[in-house]
Amino acid sequence: MALIKEHLDIEPVVKPGSTGQFDVFADGDKIATRAGNWLTRQFGAGYPDLDRVVDLLAKHRADSNPK
């Protein structure tokens, strides 16, 4: 969350979900989600790369606000 605030000056909002759920939304659009199957999740894997999430949020912002 600090990366998002630092790079995009957006204040992220955290909402509880189901156990192991990790989804990133921007303006109602799902930007990133936790992948993998039951086994990989048991080992804590499947989370999206945080730098990639920041890039996707920046792209979504640019696409939503064309100049």
CHARMM-style PDB file with segment names, atoms N, HN, CA, C and O in Angstrom:
ATOM      1  N   MET     1       0.811  -1.191   0.000  1.00  0.00      PROA
ATOM      2  CA  MET     1       0.000   0.000   0.000  1.00  0.00      PROA
ATOM      3  C   MET     1       0.853   1.253   0.000  1.00  0.00      PROA
ATOM      4  O   MET     1       0.480   2.275  -0.576  1.00  0.00      PROA
ATOM      5  N   ALA     2       1.991   1.165   0.645  1.00  0.00      PROA
ATOM      6  HN  ALA     2       2.294   0.335   1.113  1.00  0.00      PROA
ATOM      7  CA  ALA     2       2.881   2.323   0.671  1.00  0.00      PROA
ATOM      8  C   ALA     2       3.393   2.644  -0.733  1.00  0.00      PROA
ATOM      9  O   ALA     2       3.567   3.814  -1.076  1.00  0.00      PROA
ATOM     10  N   LEU     3       3.635   1.618  -1.543  1.00  0.00      PROA
ATOM     11  HN  LEU     3       3.494   0.668  -1.264  1.00  0.00      PROA
ATOM     12  CA  LEU     3       4.090   1.836  -2.922  1.00  0.00      PROA
ATOM     13  C   LEU     3       3.050   2.614  -3.721  1.00  0.00      PROA
ATOM     14  O   LEU     3       3.396   3.517  -4.482  1.00  0.00      PROA
ATOM     15  N   ILE     4       1.805   2.275  -3.552  1.00  0.00      PROA
ATOM     16  HN  ILE     4       1.523   1.542  -2.933  1.00  0.00      PROA
ATOM     17  CA  ILE     4       0.739   2.967  -4.269  1.00  0.00      PROA
ATOM     18  C   ILE     4       0.696   4.429  -3.846  1.00  0.00      PROA
ATOM     19  O   ILE     4       0.624   5.320  -4.693  1.00  0.00      PROA
ATOM     20  N   LYS     5       0.738   4.676  -2.564  1.00  0.00      PROA
ATOM     21  HN  LYS     5       0.796   3.952  -1.877  1.00  0.00      PROA
ATOM     22  CA  LYS     5       0.713   6.053  -2.047  1.00  0.00      PROA
ATOM     23  C   LYS     5       1.934   6.826  -2.521  1.00  0.00      PROA
ATOM     24  O   LYS     5       1.823   7.977  -2.945  1.00  0.00      PROA
ATOM     25  N   GLU     6       3.092   6.194  -2.449  1.00  0.00      PROA
ATOM     26  HN  GLU     6       3.182   5.260  -2.104  1.00  0.00      PROA
ATOM     27  CA  GLU     6       4.351   6.860  -2.811  1.00  0.00      PROA
ATOM     28  C   GLU     6       4.424   7.197  -4.298  1.00  0.00      PROA
ATOM     29  O   GLU     6       4.811   8.308  -4.661  1.00  0.00      PROA
ATOM     30  N   HSD     7       4.059   6.257  -5.153  1.00  0.00      PROA
ATOM     31  HN  HSD     7       3.744   5.355  -4.859  1.00  0.00      PROA
ATOM     32  CA  HSD     7       4.228   6.440  -6.592  1.00  0.00      PROA
ATOM     33  C   HSD     7       3.057   7.143  -7.276  1.00  0.00      PROA
ATOM     34  O   HSD     7       3.247   7.835  -8.276  1.00  0.00      PROA
ATOM     35  N   LEU     8       1.852   6.969  -6.742  1.00  0.00      PROA
ATOM     36  HN  LEU     8       1.697   6.407  -5.930  1.00  0.00      PROA
ATOM     37  CA  LEU     8       0.679   7.507  -7.425  1.00  0.00      PROA
ATOM     38  C   LEU     8      -0.082   8.544  -6.621  1.00  0.00      PROA
ATOM     39  O   LEU     8      -1.018   9.161  -7.131  1.00  0.00      PROA
ATOM     40  N   ASP     9       0.307   8.743  -5.373  1.00  0.00      PROA
ATOM     41  HN  ASP     9       1.067   8.242  -4.959  1.00  0.00      PROA
ATOM     42  CA  ASP     9      -0.371   9.659  -4.465  1.00  0.00      PROA
ATOM     43  C   ASP     9      -1.866   9.327  -4.374  1.00  0.00      PROA
ATOM     44  O   ASP     9      -2.723  10.211  -4.387  1.00  0.00      PROA
ATOM     45  N   ILE    10      -2.146   8.026  -4.282  1.00  0.00      PROA
ATOM     46  HN  ILE    10      -1.450   7.307  -4.272  1.00  0.00      PROA
ATOM     47  CA  ILE    10      -3.500   7.520  -4.092  1.00  0.00      PROA
ATOM     48  C   ILE    10      -3.552   6.881  -2.711  1.00  0.00      PROA
ATOM     49  O   ILE    10      -2.649   6.137  -2.329  1.00  0.00      PROA
ATOM     50  N   GLU    11      -4.595   7.169  -1.980  1.00  0.00      PROA
ATOM     51  HN  GLU    11      -5.329   7.773  -2.290  1.00  0.00      PROA
ATOM     52  CA  GLU    11      -4.763   6.552  -0.665  1.00  0.00      PROA
ATOM     53  C   GLU    11      -5.539   5.246  -0.842  1.00  0.00      PROA
ATOM     54  O   GLU    11      -6.749   5.280  -1.066  1.00  0.00      PROA
ATOM     55  N   PRO    12      -4.865   4.096  -0.745  1.00  0.00      PROA
ATOM     56  CA  PRO    12      -5.551   2.814  -0.914  1.00  0.00      PROA
ATOM     57  C   PRO    12      -6.553   2.557   0.208  1.00  0.00      PROA
ATOM     58  O   PRO    12      -6.372   3.016   1.336  1.00  0.00      PROA
ATOM     59  N   VAL    13      -7.597   1.829  -0.114  1.00  0.00      PROA
ATOM     60  HN  VAL    13      -7.744   1.456  -1.030  1.00  0.00      PROA
ATOM     61  CA  VAL    13      -8.609   1.429   0.852  1.00  0.00      PROA
ATOM     62  C   VAL    13      -8.573  -0.089   0.939  1.00  0.00      PROA
ATOM     63  O   VAL    13      -8.615  -0.782  -0.077  1.00  0.00      PROA
ATOM     64  N   VAL    14      -8.495  -0.594   2.155  1.00  0.00      PROA
ATOM     65  HN  VAL    14      -8.461  -0.031   2.981  1.00  0.00      PROA
ATOM     66  CA  VAL    14      -8.468  -2.036   2.371  1.00  0.00      PROA
ATOM     67  C   VAL    14      -9.835  -2.472   2.869  1.00  0.00      PROA
ATOM     68  O   VAL    14     -10.381  -1.912   3.820  1.00  0.00      PROA
ATOM     69  N   LYS    15     -10.376  -3.486   2.203  1.00  0.00      PROA
ATOM     70  HN  LYS    15      -9.933  -3.941   1.430  1.00  0.00      PROA
ATOM     71  CA  LYS    15     -11.660  -4.045   2.612  1.00  0.00      PROA
ATOM     72  C   LYS    15     -11.475  -5.529   2.865  1.00  0.00      PROA
ATOM     73  O   LYS    15     -10.805  -6.206   2.085  1.00  0.00      PROA
ATOM     74  N   PRO    16     -12.054  -6.051   3.938  1.00  0.00      PROA
ATOM     75  CA  PRO    16     -11.917  -7.476   4.205  1.00  0.00      PROA
ATOM     76  C   PRO    16     -12.592  -8.309   3.126  1.00  0.00      PROA
ATOM     77  O   PRO    16     -13.617  -7.927   2.561  1.00  0.00      PROA
ATOM     78  N   GLY    17     -11.990  -9.446   2.864  1.00  0.00      PROA
ATOM     79  HN  GLY    17     -11.157  -9.756   3.323  1.00  0.00      PROA
ATOM     80  CA  GLY    17     -12.552 -10.394   1.905  1.00  0.00      PROA
ATOM     81  C   GLY    17     -12.482 -11.781   2.510  1.00  0.00      PROA
ATOM     82  O   GLY    17     -12.341 -11.936   3.723  1.00  0.00      PROA
ATOM     83  N   SER    18     -12.580 -12.773   1.668  1.00  0.00      PROA
ATOM     84  HN  SER    18     -12.694 -12.647   0.683  1.00  0.00      PROA
ATOM     85  CA  SER    18     -12.476 -14.148   2.168  1.00  0.00      PROA
ATOM     86  C   SER    18     -11.015 -14.469   2.470  1.00  0.00      PROA
ATOM     87  O   SER    18     -10.113 -13.757   2.030  1.00  0.00      PROA
ATOM     88  N   THR    19     -10.791 -15.526   3.210  1.00  0.00      PROA
ATOM     89  HN  THR    19     -11.524 -16.105   3.567  1.00  0.00      PROA
ATOM     90  CA  THR    19      -9.440 -15.923   3.591  1.00  0.00      PROA
ATOM     91  C   THR    19      -8.582 -16.128   2.351  1.00  0.00      PROA
ATOM     92  O   THR    19      -8.956 -16.875   1.447  1.00  0.00      PROA
ATOM     93  N   GLY    20      -7.436 -15.467   2.310  1.00  0.00      PROA
ATOM     94  HN  GLY    20      -7.132 -14.861   3.044  1.00  0.00      PROA
ATOM     95  CA  GLY    20      -6.502 -15.616   1.198  1.00  0.00      PROA
ATOM     96  C   GLY    20      -6.832 -14.775  -0.017  1.00  0.00      PROA
ATOM     97  O   GLY    20      -6.099 -14.803  -1.006  1.00  0.00      PROA
ATOM     98  N   GLN    21      -7.924 -14.026   0.039  1.00  0.00      PROA
ATOM     99  HN  GLN    21      -8.519 -14.003   0.843  1.00  0.00      PROA
ATOM    100  CA  GLN    21      -8.315 -13.208  -1.109  1.00  0.00      PROA
ATOM    101  C   GLN    21      -7.431 -11.982  -1.188  1.00  0.00      PROA
ATOM    102  O   GLN    21      -7.117 -11.364  -0.171  1.00  0.00      PROA
ATOM    103  N   PHE    22      -7.031 -11.633  -2.403  1.00  0.00      PROA
ATOM    104  HN  PHE    22      -7.286 -12.136  -3.229  1.00  0.00      PROA
ATOM    105  CA  PHE    22      -6.253 -10.424  -2.634  1.00  0.00      PROA
ATOM    106  C   PHE    22      -6.624  -9.912  -4.011  1.00  0.00      PROA
ATOM    107  O   PHE    22      -6.156 -10.441  -5.020  1.00  0.00      PROA
ATOM    108  N   ASP    23      -7.459  -8.892  -4.062  1.00  0.00      PROA
ATOM    109  HN  ASP    23      -7.839  -8.463  -3.243  1.00  0.00      PROA
ATOM    110  CA  ASP    23      -7.882  -8.278  -5.314  1.00  0.00      PROA
ATOM    111  C   ASP    23      -7.597  -6.793  -5.233  1.00  0.00      PROA
ATOM    112  O   ASP    23      -7.723  -6.183  -4.171  1.00  0.00      PROA
ATOM    113  N   VAL    24      -7.214  -6.213  -6.360  1.00  0.00      PROA
ATOM    114  HN  VAL    24      -7.113  -6.708  -7.223  1.00  0.00      PROA
ATOM    115  CA  VAL    24      -6.983  -4.777  -6.438  1.00  0.00      PROA
ATOM    116  C   VAL    24      -7.979  -4.224  -7.443  1.00  0.00      PROA
ATOM    117  O   VAL    24      -8.017  -4.652  -8.597  1.00  0.00      PROA
ATOM    118  N   PHE    25      -8.785  -3.264  -6.994  1.00  0.00      PROA
ATOM    119  HN  PHE    25      -8.754  -2.916  -6.057  1.00  0.00      PROA
ATOM    120  CA  PHE    25      -9.788  -2.629  -7.837  1.00  0.00      PROA
ATOM    121  C   PHE    25      -9.470  -1.152  -7.976  1.00  0.00      PROA
ATOM    122  O   PHE    25      -8.935  -0.525  -7.061  1.00  0.00      PROA
ATOM    123  N   ALA    26      -9.808  -0.607  -9.134  1.00  0.00      PROA
ATOM    124  HN  ALA    26     -10.243  -1.116  -9.877  1.00  0.00      PROA
ATOM    125  CA  ALA    26      -9.719   0.831  -9.366  1.00  0.00      PROA
ATOM    126  C   ALA    26     -10.997   1.238 -10.072  1.00  0.00      PROA
ATOM    127  O   ALA    26     -11.269   0.763 -11.175  1.00  0.00      PROA
ATOM    128  N   ASP    27     -11.772   2.092  -9.469  1.00  0.00      PROA
ATOM    129  HN  ASP    27     -11.551   2.477  -8.574  1.00  0.00      PROA
ATOM    130  CA  ASP    27     -13.038   2.556 -10.049  1.00  0.00      PROA
ATOM    131  C   ASP    27     -13.946   1.391 -10.423  1.00  0.00      PROA
ATOM    132  O   ASP    27     -14.631   1.438 -11.445  1.00  0.00      PROA
ATOM    133  N   GLY    28     -13.954   0.349  -9.600  1.00  0.00      PROA
ATOM    134  HN  GLY    28     -13.398   0.311  -8.770  1.00  0.00      PROA
ATOM    135  CA  GLY    28     -14.811  -0.801  -9.840  1.00  0.00      PROA
ATOM    136  C   GLY    28     -14.249  -1.842 -10.787  1.00  0.00      PROA
ATOM    137  O   GLY    28     -14.848  -2.905 -10.951  1.00  0.00      PROA
ATOM    138  N   ASP    29     -13.109  -1.567 -11.417  1.00  0.00      PROA
ATOM    139  HN  ASP    29     -12.622  -0.704 -11.283  1.00  0.00      PROA
ATOM    140  CA  ASP    29     -12.469  -2.513 -12.332  1.00  0.00      PROA
ATOM    141  C   ASP    29     -11.400  -3.303 -11.591  1.00  0.00      PROA
ATOM    142  O   ASP    29     -10.569  -2.727 -10.889  1.00  0.00      PROA
ATOM    143  N   LYS    30     -11.421  -4.638 -11.750  1.00  0.00      PROA
ATOM    144  HN  LYS    30     -12.095  -5.107 -12.321  1.00  0.00      PROA
ATOM    145  CA  LYS    30     -10.384  -5.459 -11.115  1.00  0.00      PROA
ATOM    146  C   LYS    30      -9.082  -5.293 -11.890  1.00  0.00      PROA
ATOM    147  O   LYS    30      -9.017  -5.584 -13.085  1.00  0.00      PROA
ATOM    148  N   ILE    31      -8.055  -4.826 -11.204  1.00  0.00      PROA
ATOM    149  HN  ILE    31      -8.108  -4.589 -10.234  1.00  0.00      PROA
ATOM    150  CA  ILE    31      -6.753  -4.555 -11.804  1.00  0.00      PROA
ATOM    151  C   ILE    31      -5.816  -5.751 -11.629  1.00  0.00      PROA
ATOM    152  O   ILE    31      -5.066  -6.092 -12.544  1.00  0.00      PROA
ATOM    153  N   ALA    32      -5.858  -6.379 -10.471  1.00  0.00      PROA
ATOM    154  HN  ALA    32      -6.467  -6.102  -9.728  1.00  0.00      PROA
ATOM    155  CA  ALA    32      -4.973  -7.512 -10.182  1.00  0.00      PROA
ATOM    156  C   ALA    32      -5.652  -8.408  -9.155  1.00  0.00      PROA
ATOM    157  O   ALA    32      -6.520  -7.964  -8.403  1.00  0.00      PROA
ATOM    158  N   THR    33      -5.247  -9.672  -9.133  1.00  0.00      PROA
ATOM    159  HN  THR    33      -4.542 -10.032  -9.744  1.00  0.00      PROA
ATOM    160  CA  THR    33      -5.807 -10.621  -8.191  1.00  0.00      PROA
ATOM    161  C   THR    33      -4.763 -11.668  -7.834  1.00  0.00      PROA
ATOM    162  O   THR    33      -3.777 -11.858  -8.546  1.00  0.00      PROA
ATOM    163  N   ARG    34      -4.999 -12.326  -6.745  1.00  0.00      PROA
ATOM    164  HN  ARG    34      -5.800 -12.172  -6.167  1.00  0.00      PROA
ATOM    165  CA  ARG    34      -4.116 -13.410  -6.338  1.00  0.00      PROA
ATOM    166  C   ARG    34      -4.421 -14.629  -7.198  1.00  0.00      PROA
ATOM    167  O   ARG    34      -5.581 -14.999  -7.379  1.00  0.00      PROA
ATOM    168  N   ALA    35      -3.382 -15.240  -7.719  1.00  0.00      PROA
ATOM    169  HN  ALA    35      -2.440 -14.939  -7.572  1.00  0.00      PROA
ATOM    170  CA  ALA    35      -3.541 -16.394  -8.598  1.00  0.00      PROA
ATOM    171  C   ALA    35      -3.061 -17.652  -7.891  1.00  0.00      PROA
ATOM    172  O   ALA    35      -2.650 -17.622  -6.731  1.00  0.00      PROA
ATOM    173  N   GLY    36      -3.124 -18.728  -8.606  1.00  0.00      PROA
ATOM    174  HN  GLY    36      -3.458 -18.752  -9.548  1.00  0.00      PROA
ATOM    175  CA  GLY    36      -2.637 -19.988  -8.066  1.00  0.00      PROA
ATOM    176  C   GLY    36      -3.767 -20.889  -7.632  1.00  0.00      PROA
ATOM    177  O   GLY    36      -4.941 -20.524  -7.687  1.00  0.00      PROA
ATOM    178  N   ASN    37      -3.392 -22.054  -7.209  1.00  0.00      PROA
ATOM    179  HN  ASN    37      -2.438 -22.350  -7.164  1.00  0.00      PROA
ATOM    180  CA  ASN    37      -4.386 -23.024  -6.769  1.00  0.00      PROA
ATOM    181  C   ASN    37      -4.298 -23.196  -5.254  1.00  0.00      PROA
ATOM    182  O   ASN    37      -3.534 -22.503  -4.583  1.00  0.00      PROA
ATOM    183  N   TRP    38      -5.076 -24.110  -4.738  1.00  0.00      PROA
ATOM    184  HN  TRP    38      -5.697 -24.673  -5.284  1.00  0.00      PROA
ATOM    185  CA  TRP    38      -5.126 -24.328  -3.299  1.00  0.00      PROA
ATOM    186  C   TRP    38      -3.748 -24.599  -2.714  1.00  0.00      PROA
ATOM    187  O   TRP    38      -3.418 -24.064  -1.656  1.00  0.00      PROA
ATOM    188  N   LEU    39      -2.944 -25.411  -3.369  1.00  0.00      PROA
ATOM    189  HN  LEU    39      -3.212 -25.846  -4.229  1.00  0.00      PROA
ATOM    190  CA  LEU    39      -1.631 -25.777  -2.843  1.00  0.00      PROA
ATOM    191  C   LEU    39      -0.682 -24.579  -2.802  1.00  0.00      PROA
ATOM    192  O   LEU    39      -0.030 -24.341  -1.786  1.00  0.00      PROA
ATOM    193  N   THR    40      -0.603 -23.830  -3.891  1.00  0.00      PROA
ATOM    194  HN  THR    40      -1.133 -24.024  -4.717  1.00  0.00      PROA
ATOM    195  CA  THR    40       0.309 -22.683  -3.898  1.00  0.00      PROA
ATOM    196  C   THR    40      -0.113 -21.644  -2.868  1.00  0.00      PROA
ATOM    197  O   THR    40       0.731 -20.990  -2.256  1.00  0.00      PROA
ATOM    198  N   ARG    41      -1.400 -21.496  -2.681  1.00  0.00      PROA
ATOM    199  HN  ARG    41      -2.086 -22.028  -3.178  1.00  0.00      PROA
ATOM    200  CA  ARG    41      -1.884 -20.530  -1.692  1.00  0.00      PROA
ATOM    201  C   ARG    41      -1.529 -20.961  -0.270  1.00  0.00      PROA
ATOM    202  O   ARG    41      -1.281 -20.117   0.591  1.00  0.00      PROA
ATOM    203  N   GLN    42      -1.502 -22.259  -0.023  1.00  0.00      PROA
ATOM    204  HN  GLN    42      -1.703 -22.945  -0.723  1.00  0.00      PROA
ATOM    205  CA  GLN    42      -1.129 -22.757   1.301  1.00  0.00      PROA
ATOM    206  C   GLN    42       0.307 -22.360   1.659  1.00  0.00      PROA
ATOM    207  O   GLN    42       0.647 -22.231   2.835  1.00  0.00      PROA
ATOM    208  N   PHE    43       1.132 -22.170   0.651  1.00  0.00      PROA
ATOM    209  HN  PHE    43       0.855 -22.275  -0.305  1.00  0.00      PROA
ATOM    210  CA  PHE    43       2.525 -21.768   0.869  1.00  0.00      PROA
ATOM    211  C   PHE    43       2.720 -20.259   0.734  1.00  0.00      PROA
ATOM    212  O   PHE    43       3.851 -19.775   0.688  1.00  0.00      PROA
ATOM    213  N   GLY    44       1.611 -19.520   0.671  1.00  0.00      PROA
ATOM    214  HN  GLY    44       0.693 -19.914   0.708  1.00  0.00      PROA
ATOM    215  CA  GLY    44       1.687 -18.055   0.636  1.00  0.00      PROA
ATOM    216  C   GLY    44       2.051 -17.484  -0.712  1.00  0.00      PROA
ATOM    217  O   GLY    44       2.482 -16.334  -0.792  1.00  0.00      PROA
ATOM    218  N   ALA    45       1.892 -18.248  -1.770  1.00  0.00      PROA
ATOM    219  HN  ALA    45       1.542 -19.182  -1.705  1.00  0.00      PROA
ATOM    220  CA  ALA    45       2.269 -17.785  -3.110  1.00  0.00      PROA
ATOM    221  C   ALA    45       1.050 -17.240  -3.843  1.00  0.00      PROA
ATOM    222  O   ALA    45      -0.075 -17.293  -3.346  1.00  0.00      PROA
ATOM    223  N   GLY    46       1.303 -16.718  -5.032  1.00  0.00      PROA
ATOM    224  HN  GLY    46       2.216 -16.675  -5.437  1.00  0.00      PROA
ATOM    225  CA  GLY    46       0.237 -16.281  -5.910  1.00  0.00      PROA
ATOM    226  C   GLY    46      -0.086 -14.806  -5.875  1.00  0.00      PROA
ATOM    227  O   GLY    46      -0.916 -14.339  -6.655  1.00  0.00      PROA
ATOM    228  N   TYR    47       0.549 -14.061  -4.990  1.00  0.00      PROA
ATOM    229  HN  TYR    47       1.223 -14.440  -4.356  1.00  0.00      PROA
ATOM    230  CA  TYR    47       0.264 -12.627  -4.932  1.00  0.00      PROA
ATOM    231  C   TYR    47       0.883 -11.932  -6.137  1.00  0.00      PROA
ATOM    232  O   TYR    47       1.970 -12.309  -6.575  1.00  0.00      PROA
ATOM    233  N   PRO    48       0.202 -10.915  -6.684  1.00  0.00      PROA
ATOM    234  CA  PRO    48       0.767 -10.196  -7.831  1.00  0.00      PROA
ATOM    235  C   PRO    48       1.982  -9.384  -7.419  1.00  0.00      PROA
ATOM    236  O   PRO    48       2.109  -8.965  -6.269  1.00  0.00      PROA
ATOM    237  N   ASP    49       2.869  -9.171  -8.374  1.00  0.00      PROA
ATOM    238  HN  ASP    49       2.766  -9.511  -9.309  1.00  0.00      PROA
ATOM    239  CA  ASP    49       4.054  -8.344  -8.158  1.00  0.00      PROA
ATOM    240  C   ASP    49       3.611  -6.911  -7.861  1.00  0.00      PROA
ATOM    241  O   ASP    49       2.840  -6.327  -8.622  1.00  0.00      PROA
ATOM    242  N   LEU    50       4.095  -6.351  -6.763  1.00  0.00      PROA
ATOM    243  HN  LEU    50       4.722  -6.825  -6.145  1.00  0.00      PROA
ATOM    244  CA  LEU    50       3.623  -5.024  -6.340  1.00  0.00      PROA
ATOM    245  C   LEU    50       3.989  -3.919  -7.316  1.00  0.00      PROA
ATOM    246  O   LEU    50       3.206  -2.992  -7.525  1.00  0.00      PROA
ATOM    247  N   ASP    51       5.170  -4.007  -7.917  1.00  0.00      PROA
ATOM    248  HN  ASP    51       5.806  -4.759  -7.747  1.00  0.00      PROA
ATOM    249  CA  ASP    51       5.540  -3.000  -8.919  1.00  0.00      PROA
ATOM    250  C   ASP    51       4.596  -3.073 -10.118  1.00  0.00      PROA
ATOM    251  O   ASP    51       4.232  -2.048 -10.694  1.00  0.00      PROA
ATOM    252  N   ARG    52       4.208  -4.273 -10.482  1.00  0.00      PROA
ATOM    253  HN  ARG    52       4.504  -5.106 -10.014  1.00  0.00      PROA
ATOM    254  CA  ARG    52       3.275  -4.465 -11.601  1.00  0.00      PROA
ATOM    255  C   ARG    52       1.904  -3.879 -11.245  1.00  0.00      PROA
ATOM    256  O   ARG    52       1.249  -3.280 -12.098  1.00  0.00      PROA
ATOM    257  N   VAL    53       1.473  -4.045 -10.008  1.00  0.00      PROA
ATOM    258  HN  VAL    53       2.005  -4.531  -9.316  1.00  0.00      PROA
ATOM    259  CA  VAL    53       0.196  -3.476  -9.577  1.00  0.00      PROA
ATOM    260  C   VAL    53       0.236  -1.955  -9.702  1.00  0.00      PROA
ATOM    261  O   VAL    53      -0.721  -1.351 -10.185  1.00  0.00      PROA
ATOM    262  N   VAL    54       1.320  -1.338  -9.278  1.00  0.00      PROA
ATOM    263  HN  VAL    54       2.098  -1.828  -8.886  1.00  0.00      PROA
ATOM    264  CA  VAL    54       1.461   0.123  -9.395  1.00  0.00      PROA
ATOM    265  C   VAL    54       1.398   0.532 -10.865  1.00  0.00      PROA
ATOM    266  O   VAL    54       0.734   1.508 -11.214  1.00  0.00      PROA
ATOM    267  N   ASP    55       2.096  -0.223 -11.732  1.00  0.00      PROA
ATOM    268  HN  ASP    55       2.635  -1.016 -11.449  1.00  0.00      PROA
ATOM    269  CA  ASP    55       2.055   0.082 -13.167  1.00  0.00      PROA
ATOM    270  C   ASP    55       0.640  -0.034 -13.728  1.00  0.00      PROA
ATOM    271  O   ASP    55       0.209   0.815 -14.508  1.00  0.00      PROA
ATOM    272  N   LEU    56      -0.081  -1.080 -13.336  1.00  0.00      PROA
ATOM    273  HN  LEU    56       0.269  -1.770 -12.702  1.00  0.00      PROA
ATOM    274  CA  LEU    56      -1.446  -1.269 -13.810  1.00  0.00      PROA
ATOM    275  C   LEU    56      -2.372  -0.162 -13.324  1.00  0.00      PROA
ATOM    276  O   LEU    56      -3.235   0.298 -14.072  1.00  0.00      PROA
ATOM    277  N   LEU    57      -2.200   0.267 -12.083  1.00  0.00      PROA
ATOM    278  HN  LEU    57      -1.499  -0.106 -11.476  1.00  0.00      PROA
ATOM    279  CA  LEU    57      -3.008   1.372 -11.561  1.00  0.00      PROA
ATOM    280  C   LEU    57      -2.703   2.674 -12.302  1.00  0.00      PROA
ATOM    281  O   LEU    57      -3.612   3.448 -12.601  1.00  0.00      PROA
ATOM    282  N   ALA    58      -1.432   2.913 -12.594  1.00  0.00      PROA
ATOM    283  HN  ALA    58      -0.694   2.284 -12.351  1.00  0.00      PROA
ATOM    284  CA  ALA    58      -1.048   4.117 -13.337  1.00  0.00      PROA
ATOM    285  C   ALA    58      -1.651   4.089 -14.741  1.00  0.00      PROA
ATOM    286  O   ALA    58      -2.129   5.110 -15.235  1.00  0.00      PROA
ATOM    287  N   LYS    59      -1.627   2.918 -15.383  1.00  0.00      PROA
ATOM    288  HN  LYS    59      -1.239   2.088 -14.982  1.00  0.00      PROA
ATOM    289  CA  LYS    59      -2.220   2.786 -16.715  1.00  0.00      PROA
ATOM    290  C   LYS    59      -3.727   3.011 -16.646  1.00  0.00      PROA
ATOM    291  O   LYS    59      -4.292   3.685 -17.507  1.00  0.00      PROA
ATOM    292  N   HSD    60      -4.372   2.461 -15.646  1.00  0.00      PROA
ATOM    293  HN  HSD    60      -3.913   1.914 -14.947  1.00  0.00      PROA
ATOM    294  CA  HSD    60      -5.814   2.644 -15.505  1.00  0.00      PROA
ATOM    295  C   HSD    60      -6.139   4.128 -15.315  1.00  0.00      PROA
ATOM    296  O   HSD    60      -7.101   4.640 -15.888  1.00  0.00      PROA
ATOM    297  N   ARG    61      -5.342   4.798 -14.521  1.00  0.00      PROA
ATOM    298  HN  ARG    61      -4.561   4.382 -14.055  1.00  0.00      PROA
ATOM    299  CA  ARG    61      -5.555   6.238 -14.295  1.00  0.00      PROA
ATOM    300  C   ARG    61      -5.404   7.003 -15.591  1.00  0.00      PROA
ATOM    301  O   ARG    61      -6.217   7.879 -15.888  1.00  0.00      PROA
ATOM    302  N   ALA    62      -4.368   6.687 -16.380  1.00  0.00      PROA
ATOM    303  HN  ALA    62      -3.707   5.976 -16.139  1.00  0.00      PROA
ATOM    304  CA  ALA    62      -4.140   7.376 -17.640  1.00  0.00      PROA
ATOM    305  C   ALA    62      -5.274   7.098 -18.633  1.00  0.00      PROA
ATOM    306  O   ALA    62      -5.714   8.002 -19.344  1.00  0.00      PROA
ATOM    307  N   ASP    63      -5.742   5.855 -18.679  1.00  0.00      PROA
ATOM    308  HN  ASP    63      -5.385   5.121 -18.102  1.00  0.00      PROA
ATOM    309  CA  ASP    63      -6.831   5.491 -19.593  1.00  0.00      PROA
ATOM    310  C   ASP    63      -8.140   6.144 -19.173  1.00  0.00      PROA
ATOM    311  O   ASP    63      -8.980   6.446 -20.021  1.00  0.00      PROA
ATOM    312  N   SER    64      -8.321   6.365 -17.880  1.00  0.00      PROA
ATOM    313  HN  SER    64      -7.639   6.120 -17.192  1.00  0.00      PROA
ATOM    314  CA  SER    64      -9.557   6.968 -17.387  1.00  0.00      PROA
ATOM    315  C   SER    64      -9.582   8.477 -17.542  1.00  0.00      PROA
ATOM    316  O   SER    64     -10.648   9.093 -17.533  1.00  0.00      PROA
ATOM    317  N   ASN    65      -8.399   9.071 -17.685  1.00  0.00      PROA
ATOM    318  HN  ASN    65      -7.533   8.570 -17.692  1.00  0.00      PROA
ATOM    319  CA  ASN    65      -8.282  10.525 -17.788  1.00  0.00      PROA
ATOM    320  C   ASN    65      -7.500  10.903 -19.038  1.00  0.00      PROA
ATOM    321  O   ASN    65      -6.415  11.472 -18.922  1.00  0.00      PROA
ATOM    322  N   PRO    66      -8.016  10.605 -20.237  1.00  0.00      PROA
ATOM    323  CA  PRO    66      -7.281  10.955 -21.448  1.00  0.00      PROA
ATOM    324  C   PRO    66      -7.185  12.468 -21.607  1.00  0.00      PROA
ATOM    325  O   PRO    66      -8.081  13.214 -21.213  1.00  0.00      PROA
ATOM    326  N   LYS    67      -6.092  12.888 -22.184  1.00  0.00      PROA
ATOM    327  HN  LYS    67      -5.364  12.282 -22.504  1.00  0.00      PROA
ATOM    328  CA  LYS    67      -5.868  14.334 -22.351  1.00  0.00      PROA
ATOM    329  C   LYS    67      -6.226  14.762 -23.745  1.00  0.00      PROA
ATOM    330  OT1 LYS    67      -6.106  15.941 -24.079  1.00  0.00      PROA
TER     331      LYS     67
END
